[in-house]
Each structure stands twice: as C-alpha cells, then as structure tokens.
Amino acid sequence: MTRTGPIAPQAPHGPAEIAARVTWIGALDPDLRSFDIILKTANGTTYNSYLVRGSDGVAVIDTVKQEFTGAFLARLEQVARYDEITTLVLNHLEPDHTGAVPEFLARAPHVEICVSPRGVQVLRALLKDRFDDYKVRVVRTGDTVSLGDRTLRFLTTPYVHWPDTQCTYLEEQNLLFTCDLLGCHYCDGRLFNDAVGDFRFSFEYYFDHIMRPFKRYVGEALDLIEPLEIDMIAPGHGPVLRAHPRDYITHYRRLITKRLASETGDQKTLLVFYVSAYGATAQMAGAIYEGAAESDDVRVSLFDIEGGDVTPFIDLIEEADGLVFGTPTINGDAVRVVWDMLSSLVDIETKGKLGAAFGSYGWTGEAVAMVEARMQGLKMRVPEQGLRIKMHPTPAELEDCRDFGRRLAAHLAGRPMEREIDLSALLGS
Ligand code: FEO
C-alpha cells in the first residue's frame, strides 16, 4: 500500500531561498521509514540540494536521490538555466545525494564537477564510461571556486561518514554546506531549524548511527570548521541550521567527547563479559578477571550479560581499551546475547581495541573462534588465542585462565609477556 503522509507541513512546492542568492532546490521524502535499512526515519527525510548564484557563475551543491530527480530538476529550472550553471559540487557521493547527477549532467554537460580526492573514485564508478566526457576537478582543503562575487572554499573532511566526504564554505555569506555532517533524517517543509518541529531526537539519533563510529574523523572535521565564521549551516538532510548554528557544532564536539567520567587516570580499562550455561564459563570469567586485576596498569570489570540488555554497556565499551567475551558453545554457536552485543558494536569505533574470547564447551567448542573472527572483522586486535576448556575447569585450568587474564593485562599495558612454550606438548607426550 502506498502511504501518502502529509508530514511535511508548508512544504515548498518550488525552490526556497535560504539566504541571499542561495536557494534550496532539494526534495522532501516524508514517507521514508527506514534509511540504509538500519536507520528508522519516523517522519521521513529530506535530500537537500542548494544553488548558489554569483555575479559570474552558478553552482549546484549536491543533488538528490534518484527517484526525486524530477522534483529536483523542476525546482532548479525555476531559478537557473542549465547553460549558466558553471559548477557542480559533490560533497559526498552516496546515492541519496548523487542519484540525480546523471540526469543533471545530461542537461548541463559543461559544468566543472568538484569532488574530494576520494570522491573522484566514486564518481568514476557512478558515471562509468561517461566519466571522461566531463570536466572533473579534485579539490582539497583551501581550494576555491570563484563565482564572481561569491567564493566557494573546500574543506576535505574524510570519513564523516564515507572516505569521500567534504564540506563547502560560501565565504562571503559565512554559510557552510556539510552534506551528512550536522544533518539528520527529519522531514519538515518549513526547512529551517527555528521553524520546524522538535528534531533534537533525530539529530542525536542520526549522529549515533552515522557519525559515532567515526568520532575521530568528526573531531578532525570540527577542527577545520570551528575556526570559521558561521552564520548558517546547510546540511544534506534535515533542517537548515540558521538559528544558533554554532550550538550544533558545539553539540557535536560534546558528542564526540568521552561520555563517562573516569577515575582511572593512566590505567587501561578491560571489560570482561560472559554468559554461562552451567557455571563453567562463569568460573573461567572469574579467574580471568582475577588474573587481569593483578595488574596495577589495568582497571578490569566483570559483567554477566545473561539478562540480555546490552545497550547500557555501549558507552562503556566505546571508551574501554579491551573487551573479553566469554560464551559457552551451544548448538555449535555462541549464545545470542553475545552476538547481540557484538553486532551493536557497529555503532562505535572498535578499531585497535584489544579483544579476546573464552568459553567452556561440551563437544565441539566453535563459539570462541567465531567470536574471535567477529572481533577481527571489527578490526580489533586479538593477540592471544582464545581460551577453551572442556566442561568445568580444573584447578590447573583455572590457573590457565588467570594467566590468560594476566597476559591480556600485559598486552594492554604495552608489555606483552613472553609465551612459555610447553615442550612436552610439542612432543605430543
Ligand atoms: Fe546522506 Fe551518506 O548519505
């Protein structure tokens, strides 16, 4: 059933001027309910495209999703002729911003396309054998395009959230075009942040799911943006931020700053999570915890996650230096709550964190290796082979667990222990 939600009050049927000679020519998508499959969009989204008119040139900043090409071109044609458009800026080449590019270029083949160094690779894939027909300029931080009495200056801001992302600054009007950065999925035809409904939830939800895994890069982007005079931020999705635009930059800075106060000083933090069916994996967890806790360099915490709600741990995990997961093997697999926790890590940066796995098993014991593979997939470093113990651990095996914990702590402290080689085991005796 086609839904027709009148969820864009006062939606502009045509283009909308957002500043002198700067016009919104984007598209409203009030019926969208999920974006990129994973994001819920409770009241849709917008695909914002802008047209900037200078005394000697006209630029289009980003386009829209392919299915909205008609609405985009119709708005554009009300404010400019194709033969006077000199520049197409593509701040980000994901299809929701470039879907209309082929149709646009068919009408304005003479424009100069400005993309970031990584953007050119995606543009080539987008245009395929037509790529060489167009004039493409690779732009970097500080490069400019003159439109006569208007100047566009580029800021290379990669990984917010694709490698290609950049921002564009309209110097004479202190107006920053940010594409996904500082955007949100919120559809309201009143366009401006001081006119639309309450989009605070959408703004943070978008950050959490799109930008949070790239906090480091968001910080680098903010380093470039914060020194600018900013009168308006024009993102690629959601409201145009004309009221208190700097508050949103400040808020992003807050969001990328550590959320949890810590008294650990220089100590590294290690979190041990486990689930146990018959108590054996719990015994292992306790011993690993004890072993790691012997180190003064590491603050170790132990959590039984059988209760199943992993969400409260995400902030903790994000700021931890090491993660250890304990799971029994049941039906040849790790248990579901462990998978739930591992899958929720997609929203945070895990690259480089220490990871380790352990667990008791009855027959086959695949779970530990599966968890290790997942951690490696998350680009965590897994320096110690996972620890598996058949059934309940013996006192000697519990000492192995303590030693495992000691070794993990030593890795975190930057002083990995020499591995003692059991020659009798090598000889098979
Ligand atoms: Fe709005 Fe990353 O695309």
Residues whose N, C-alpha, C, O or C-beta is under 5 A from the ligand:
A	BS01	FEO	E94 D96 D180
